[in-house]
Amino acid sequence: MRFLPTSITLFTLSSQSLFVIASESPFAISVFSTTVYASRYNASDTIEILKYPTTKAFQDYYKSAVLNFGGHVDDQHNMHREEVIINSTLKPAIKAWEAQLGVEQLPFVHAFFISSVFDWRFRRLAANLVFPPYTPKLATKEGPAEQAAYAAYGFIECRNLGRRIEECNEDGPENLILTLEYEKEYLYIWIQVVDFELGICPLHRKSFIRELGESYRETLGPEAYDQIFRTVLNKVLGGMDARFYKREDVRAIIVAGEASVSASLNLAKLAQSVVGTDTAKIMTDIPFSEVAARGAAAWARETEVTPHRFLIEEGNFPSPHEHDEL
């Protein structure tokens, strides 16, 4: 196979952005509709992101998953076919990255994320192809894209919430994150709760809307599209448990996905107007298409910082220490 050029994006936490191959942090791999990413914190404490295009076989399977989302899940998955599909994208990407990094084997892959449209069985199958099998001492993390997205902005560390540090604890005010997983083929709305004690943002509400993917905007027309989005988001927000949460608790709006930059920003602004508060900040520091990959790198580093949260007991199944919300 002829490998297409890969690319590297650097996010720096300081004024310098020196690219260094050697790294103290493991890699994360993230797979989305048209792009597969490898990301990690390198020795400069900079997030390094490598990209590679997904294959047509994977893109076709992805479109099928979108079309059939929410339908009956057949217990008898064709695991061999699914392995072939995911490997068709992973193997050439990994080989290209190894050549680019000048290594024989891509080192230390500790985290794996994939579009939230895929069910947990396909996600687990794909993760097991990435992680070394039957490695009880290896701390790993796998999950859907929305879990990677919220990790990109450091909410657990009280960043980007507009709160004082003394407010960021279990006795402080509630903090909600509105995540919009926005693709050409669908929109997935998530409301997550920042839990400082557990160090995660568990899900509170969600809604999958195929007809609000970016490609439908032209079909429906901008006015009709925007009105449908307002109606859906108002319903999601209105369904929050009023005993604990209110719209003023929404502190950040994230857009993550491969929809166009202009459409993503327009959707975020529309969401902000629907929330209707001055405290819901639109997060734009990271390119929308790379939010989940950056968050995945944060998870990969966390597996080294607090490995007891992620240790595998048998095969690649989470131990009792692992939270499903992670």
Secondary structure as UniProt FT lines:
FT   STRAND          8..11
FT   STRAND          27..31
FT   STRAND          35..41
FT   TURN            43..44
FT   STRAND          47..53
FT   HELIX           56..67
FT   TURN            68..70
FT   HELIX           79..101
FT   STRAND          109..114
FT   TURN            116..117
FT   HELIX           120..130
FT   TURN            136..137
FT   STRAND          141..144
FT   HELIX           145..151
FT   TURN            152..154
FT   HELIX           155..157
FT   HELIX           165..167
FT   TURN            170..171
FT   STRAND          176..182
FT   STRAND          187..193
FT   TURN            196..199
FT   STRAND          203..209
FT   HELIX           210..212
FT   HELIX           215..220
FT   HELIX           222..238
FT   TURN            242..244
FT   HELIX           247..249
FT   STRAND          250..256
FT   HELIX           261..275
FT   STRAND          281..282
FT   HELIX           288..290
FT   HELIX           291..305
FT   HELIX           307..309
FT   STRAND          311..314
FT   TURN            315..316
FT   STRAND          317..318
FT   TURN            320..321
FT   TURN            324..325
//
